[in-house]
Amino acid sequence: MGRIIEQWGSERPELDVSGLEVIGRISRLASVVQVKLDAVFAEFGLQGWEFDVLSSLRREGAPYELTPGMLDEALIISSGTTTHRLRKLEERGFVTRRQDAEDGRVWWVRLTDAGREVQAAAHDAHAANELEILAGLSDADAAALKRGLVAFARLIDTGEAP
């Protein structure tokens, strides 16, 4: 990243590109980390989005059920995207959908036993993978990184500094 900053300093000295030192690194690292995460999900025949939906349902606790709207909110995706994803997961036997007995406008999505099994197995490997990705950081560096990311997330999510 230092070389890129130097190059822009020579090419466009009037332009402040210091944000690239943080944003550029976040963007690059997000891509690199995603490749590592996707490799583990693929071992279980899953894509990242499938793992995310299954995990959202699993975190709810028994009976592992949410409405599509609740999933939209949990996953920060649109209702159209959720509908498509749920259809794919239902075809694979990982979720079922049922209409609410009291309010026919409401549908519930439930994790099946097969969905729970694949999520649990993938989650074990995923958690180990995350730890492996971070293993080279000292405890102090990991804590500092977490603090910085939490502060940055607050700023981005709310527009206010922590």
Sequence and secondary structure as in RCSB ss.txt:
>XXXX:A:sequence
MGRIIEQWGSERPELDVSGLEVIGRISRLASVVQVKLDAVFAEFGLQGWEFDVLSSLRREGAPYELTPGMLDEAL
IISSGTTTHRLRKLEERGFVTRRQDAEDGRVWWVRLTDAGREVQAAAHDAHAANELEILAGLSDADAAALKRGLV
AFARLIDTGEAP
>XXXX:A:secstr
 HHHHHHHHHH TTS  TTHHHHHHHHHHHHHHHHHHHHHHHHTT  HHHHHHHHHHHHT TT EE HHHHHHHH
T  HHHHHHHHHHHHHTTSEEEEE SS TT EEEEE HHHHHHHHHHHHHHHHHHHHHHTTS HHHHHHHHHHHH
HHHHHHHHSS  
